[in-house]
């Protein structure tokens, strides 16, 4: 018995079918009934709405130049763009002695909650953090201590929480800290339990700065990225 010479998906043309010893005469001259094939017909890529799906721009697949060779931390392209100016400032201040790595700006209400959690995570990575809860002694004027802390830190982190959003309109101490940090490329907003949209409604200037968000990744991962950013 003659064997079919066609590929698994069928003959690609009527003439090919006619030349096959097993299939000759089955399809007729019109070529009806054979199934054509091409590599593109069997693409394994999924499609949505008739077009091939694309990978979201928020996928963490980038490694910035400051990542160590063995680092497993991945960033979005937007995070790399946002953090690069801050990294440049860190490197420019590398030769100045006795600087803290990070100044942690937070709302008073968060001092024993989210701010303390972020502080502890950063210190577990060896980051030197200026934190009012430990760096302002009894009887020391708070504003003066904050001025010194800002002057002696390479990077400012603003922990944006619902409590911070409530405090900002009052133009209190947190607002003064932000004004100093916004003057240069040394500020990273960390949005926690709120959104950048809510921040922009209260502070358009701060909301225009891209940063990190605990809605996208756990606080521990945010702290790991900050530690890598300020490492020299």
N, C-alpha and C positions, 0 to 999 in steps of 0.2 A: 504494500500500500504506500502510495506516495505521501511524503510528509510536507506540511505547509512550511514555506520559507519565510512567512511574514514575522515581523516582531510580535511581541505579546499583545500589543494594542491594535493590531490589524494592519492591513496593507495601506501604504500611504497614497496609492493611486490606483485607478482602474487598470492601467497598463501593467502595474506590478502584480495585480491579482490575476490578470490574464496570463502572465508569464510563469505563475506559480503552478507546478504540476498537480498540486492537490486541489487548488481553488479555481483552476481555469474553467470558464463557462458558467460560474455560479452567479456573477454579478451583472453580466450584460455590458453592452457598450457604453451605457450612460454612466456607469460607475456608481449607481445607486446602491446603497447597502454597505459599502466599505466604510470604515472609520479612519479618518486621517488623524495624525498625531504630530505633535511637535514638542520639543522640550518645554516651551513656555506654557503649554496647555496643562502641565502637571506640576506647576510651581507649588512648593510646600508652604509659601508665605500666606498667612491668613488674610482675608479681605473683609472690609467692613463697608457696607453701602456701595459695593461695586468697585471700590478702590482699595489698594493695598494699605494695610494699617501701618502707621509710623510709630516710632518709639517716642514716648513723651520726653519733652525737653527737660523735665525735672529728674530724669534718671541720674543716679549718682555713678558717674563713670570717669570723672576727671581726677587727675592728681596734680596739684600745683607744684611749682618749682621748689617750694620749701618743704615738701614732704620728704621724709627720709627714705632711703632705698628700701628698707624693710617695712615701711608703713603700709597698713592695710586699710587706712582711712580713705574713703572716696568722697568726692564733692560733686555738686552739680556745676555746670558751667557758670551759672549765675553766681553761685557762692564764690567761685574762684575770682570772678570779676570784682565782686564786692570786697573781698578780703585782700586782694593784691595791694591796693594803696596803703592799707593798714600794715601789711607786712613790710612794705617799703619804709614806712616810718619806724618800725621796729628795728630794721637794719641800720637806718640812719642814726639811731640812738644807741647803737650797740657799744660804742666806745665810752659812753657816759657811765661813770661808776655809780653804784649804790642806788640804782633805779629798781622799783618794783616792776614786775612784768605787767600787772593789770591793776587798774583802779575800778572797783565794782560800785557802780552807781545803782541805787535801789530805793524803793519807797520804804518809809519807816515801818509800815505794816508788814513788809515782807522780811524783816530782819531776822526773824526766827524760823521762817518757812523757806520759800523758794530761794531767797538770797543766800541763806545759810547753806542750803543744799548745793547751790552752784559753787559757793566758796569752798566747801569741803571737797567737792569733786575736783576742782582746779588744783587745790593743794595736794590732793592724792597723786596728781601728775607732776608734782614738783614745781608748780607755778607759784610765784610770789605775788600774793594778792593784798592790795590795800582794801581793808574792810572796816567800816566805821565801828562795827560791834567789837572789834578787838584792838583797833588802832587809835581810838579816841579815849584817852584816860579821863578819870574823874576830875572835874574842875578845869579841863582844857577847853577853851572856846572852840565850839564845833566848826564854825566857818573857817577859822584860821587853820584848824587841823585838816579840813578838806582841801584848802588851798595848797598846803604842803603836800598832801597826798597826790593831788593832781600834778603838781610840778615834779614829783618824784616817781611818776609812773609812765611807762612806755605806751600803754594802750588803755583806753577807757571802754568798759562794758556797761551798757545800760540795760538792766533787766526790766523789760516792759511788761507789766502785769496790770490787771484791772485796778489794783491799788495805785500803781504809778499813774495810770490815766486819770484817776480821781484827783491826784495830788498836783499834776502839772498845771492846771489852770490857776491854782492858787499862787504860783510863782514863789514857791518855797525853796528850801535848800536844794532839792533835787533839780529844780529848774536852773539854779545857779551853776551846779555841776555840769549840766547839759550844755549850757551856754559856753563854758570853757572848752568842753570836749568837742563841740561842733565847730570850733574855730580851726581845727586841723583835721587831717586824715588819720585820726587815731581813735575813732569811735565805732563800736559795733553794737547795734541793737540786738538784743536777744528777746524775742517775743514769746511770752509764756502765758498760756490760758487766755489769750486774746488774739487779735489779728492786726496785721499791718493796716487794714482799712480803718479799724477803730483808732489806731494810733494817728493816722493822717488827719482824722477829724479833730483831734486834740492838738497835735503838733505836726503841721505839714512839713516843717524843716527836718525834724527827726524822722518822720515817716518816709521822707525821700531817700533816706539811707538804707541800703540793703544790708541784711544781716543774716541771722539764723533764727530758726523757730522750733520750739519743742513740739509743735503740731506735726512737724515733718520727721522728727527723730527724737529719741529720748534725751533727757537732760545730760545723761552720762556721755552720749555721743557728741553733743554740743560742747561739753567740757573738753573732750579729747581733741576736737578740732581747734579749740582756742589754745590748748596747751601746745599743739603742734605749730600753730601760727606764731606764738611768741618765743618758741625755742630758738636759741642761738648756738 
